[in-house]
């Protein structure tokens, strides 16, 4: 029933309602199709065979299939695959430095200065004086 060169109509899937031509019988349930549809393997349950038959070679090229459709008066739309655009690069976010409160920073600096100067005041006393 789905022999080489049989015209069919897809009845299921994305290409439903479009005409195609059987270009290879893969097994009992699957055939290779091409035409208005995409060239692909298809389940025979998803095809409705038409009464037209055409002589084509096994695994005929897409250009040959286009020629056969034009001879029958069926115009095919040529679609080219979309060019893949490069994804835009995402800029990293810069980390913002969290500022410490001014009192703590100045107390730490004062304690460090005392330690460097060699004075005998303990660091706790410096913090107490600032408060």
C-alpha positions as CSV (number, residue, x, y, z in Angstrom):
1,X,0.0,0.0,0.0
2,X,2.8,2.5,0.9
3,X,5.2,1.6,-1.9
4,X,7.9,3.7,-3.5
5,X,6.4,6.8,-5.3
6,X,3.0,6.8,-3.6
7,X,1.4,10.2,-2.9
8,X,0.0,10.7,0.6
9,X,-1.4,13.3,2.9
10,X,-0.2,13.6,6.4
11,X,-3.1,13.4,8.9
12,X,-1.2,13.8,12.2
13,X,1.5,15.9,13.6
14,X,3.0,19.3,12.8
15,X,2.8,18.7,9.0
16,X,-0.9,17.5,9.1
17,X,-2.8,18.3,5.9
18,X,0.3,18.6,3.7
19,X,1.1,16.4,0.7
20,X,4.1,14.1,0.5
21,X,5.7,11.4,-1.5
22,X,6.9,8.1,-0.2
23,X,10.6,7.8,-1.1
24,X,11.6,4.7,0.9
25,X,9.8,1.9,2.7
26,X,11.8,1.4,6.0
27,X,9.7,-1.5,7.5
28,X,6.1,-2.6,7.9
29,X,5.1,0.5,9.9
30,X,7.5,3.3,8.8
31,X,8.3,5.0,5.5
32,X,10.6,7.9,4.5
33,X,8.6,10.9,3.1
34,X,9.4,14.2,1.4
35,X,7.5,17.0,-0.3
36,X,5.5,19.8,1.3
37,X,6.4,18.2,4.6
38,X,9.8,17.9,6.1
39,X,12.0,15.0,4.8
40,X,11.7,12.4,7.6
41,X,10.7,9.0,8.8
42,X,6.9,8.7,9.3
43,X,4.6,6.2,10.8
44,X,2.2,4.8,8.1
45,X,-0.7,5.3,10.6
46,X,-0.1,9.1,10.2
47,X,-0.5,9.0,6.4
48,X,-3.5,8.8,4.1
49,X,-2.5,7.3,0.7
50,X,-3.8,9.0,-2.4
51,X,-4.5,7.2,-5.8
52,X,-1.5,8.9,-7.5
53,X,1.7,7.1,-8.1
54,X,5.0,8.5,-9.6
55,X,8.2,6.8,-10.7
56,X,11.1,7.9,-8.5
57,X,14.3,6.4,-7.4
58,X,14.8,5.1,-3.9
59,X,15.9,8.0,-1.5
60,X,15.5,10.5,-4.3
61,X,17.0,14.0,-3.6
62,X,14.8,16.9,-2.5
63,X,15.4,18.7,-5.9
64,X,14.1,15.6,-7.7
65,X,11.0,15.6,-5.5
66,X,10.4,19.3,-6.2
67,X,10.6,18.6,-9.9
68,X,8.0,15.8,-9.6
69,X,5.6,18.1,-7.7
70,X,6.0,20.9,-10.3
71,X,5.2,18.4,-13.1
72,X,2.0,17.6,-11.3
73,X,1.2,21.3,-10.9
74,X,1.8,21.5,-7.1
75,X,3.9,24.4,-6.0
76,X,6.3,23.9,-3.1
77,X,7.5,26.7,-1.0
78,X,11.3,26.7,-0.6
79,X,12.2,27.3,3.0
80,X,15.8,27.8,4.1
81,X,16.9,27.0,7.6
82,X,17.2,30.0,9.9
83,X,20.7,31.2,10.6
84,X,21.5,30.8,14.2
85,X,22.3,34.1,15.8
86,X,25.0,34.3,18.5
87,X,23.5,34.6,21.9
88,X,24.2,37.9,23.5
89,X,26.8,37.8,26.2
90,X,25.6,38.5,29.7
91,X,27.7,41.0,31.7
92,X,28.5,40.0,35.2
93,X,27.3,42.2,38.0
94,X,30.0,44.0,40.0
95,X,29.8,43.3,43.7
96,X,29.3,46.4,45.8
97,X,31.4,46.6,48.8
98,X,29.5,46.9,52.0
99,X,30.9,49.9,54.0
100,X,31.4,49.3,57.7
101,X,30.1,51.9,60.1
102,X,32.5,54.8,60.6
103,X,32.9,54.3,64.4
104,X,34.0,50.8,64.1
105,X,36.5,51.6,61.3
106,X,38.0,54.5,63.2
107,X,38.2,52.5,66.4
108,X,40.1,49.7,64.6
109,X,42.4,52.2,63.0
110,X,43.1,53.9,66.3
111,X,43.9,50.6,67.9
112,X,46.3,49.8,65.1
113,X,48.0,53.2,65.4
114,X,48.5,52.7,69.1
115,X,50.0,49.3,68.5
116,X,52.3,50.8,65.9
117,X,53.3,53.9,68.0
118,X,54.1,51.6,71.0
119,X,51.8,53.4,73.5
120,X,50.5,51.3,76.3
121,X,46.8,52.1,76.0
122,X,44.7,48.9,75.4
123,X,42.4,48.8,72.4
124,X,39.3,48.5,74.6
125,X,40.1,51.8,76.2
126,X,40.2,53.5,72.8
127,X,36.8,52.2,71.9
128,X,35.4,53.3,75.3
129,X,36.7,56.8,74.8
130,X,35.1,57.2,71.4
131,X,31.6,56.3,72.7
